[in-house]
Amino acid sequence: MPVLVITGTGTEVGKTVVTAAVAATAAAGGRSVAVLKAAQTGVAPDEAGDAEEVARLAGEVTVAEVARFPEPLAPGTAARRAGRAPVRPGEVAEAAAKLATEHDLVLVEGAGGLLVRFDAEGGTLADVAGLLSAPVLVVTSAGLGTLNTTELTARELRSRGLELPGLVIGSWPGTPDLAARCNLADLPDVSGAPLLGAVPAGAGALTPAAFRSTAPHWLAPPLDGIWDAAAFGAREAP
């Protein structure tokens, strides 16, 4: 897949760390990787954003942003409040397509969830994926409440005819509670998609060298890793 869109079921579910893990694992396999942040919000012009954080953790990857806005809000709202032109899905798709001519893999990271609006017309990351005919990897949380948001995201993708290759848990707790352990079986059931990984909580705080060497152990073979969903589920099941 030359382009993979990465979304979350909401904010703070671990999209950037998962994006970094996918990038690091692909790069370790000899693939050239680019990471495109569709809309970066909540950072100043001279601050490092999510794409730069991916590069810090993953290593030699190309990074790019379509736009950034200073307030930590939905991209459409942040653009309006900044008095600036919003990001359009076509712009993001065009930037991703250009990167795809120069790299083996392009990861397009969204902002927030799948249907967070880029502009007043309601353009979203789902529209970007549709323009690119790209699969959408969904990053989800582990615990209570995740089943509803994951199922809604999966249903929306399928209603648009978009491919959902799987889910990755963005922050697997060191001591998972009963809900998290049950969700290992329930997440694939409600989404109709396999679990393709579980990134341990705090992975983003690892040194870059430790992150890169360990990342393949968090991701399943379809994402170039060696994580085994069945073995993980058997070990963590209630």
Stockholm file with secondary structure:
# STOCKHOLM 1.0

chainA/1-238         MPVLVITGTGTEVGKTVVTAAVAATAAAGGRSVAVLKAAQTGVAPDEAGDAEEVARLAGEVTVAEVARFPEPLAPGTAARRAGRAPVRPGEVAEAAAKLATEHDLVLVEGAGGLLVRFDAEGGTLADVAGLLSAPVLVVTSAGLGTLNTTELTARELRSRGLELPGLVIGSWPGTPDLAARCNLADLPDVSGAPLLGAVPAGAGALTPAAFRSTAPHWLAPPLDGIWDAAAFGAREAP
#=GR chainA/1-238 SS CCEEEEEESSTTSSHHHHHHHHHHHHHHTTCCEEEEESCEESCCTTSCCHHHHHHHHHCSCEEEESCEESSSSCHHHHHHHHTCCCCCHHHHHHHHHHHHTTCSEEEEEEEEETTCCSSTTCCCHHHHHHHHTCCEEEEECSSTTHHHHHHHHHHHHHHTTCCCCCEEEEEECSSCCHHHHHHHHHHHHHHSSCEEEEEETTGGGSCHHHHHHHGGGGBCGGGTCCCCHHHHHHHHCC
#=GC SS_cons         CCEEEEEESSTTSSHHHHHHHHHHHHHHTTCCEEEEESCEESCCTTSCCHHHHHHHHHCSCEEEESCEESSSSCHHHHHHHHTCCCCCHHHHHHHHHHHHTTCSEEEEEEEEETTCCSSTTCCCHHHHHHHHTCCEEEEECSSTTHHHHHHHHHHHHHHTTCCCCCEEEEEECSSCCHHHHHHHHHHHHHHSSCEEEEEETTGGGSCHHHHHHHGGGGBCGGGTCCCCHHHHHHHHCC
//
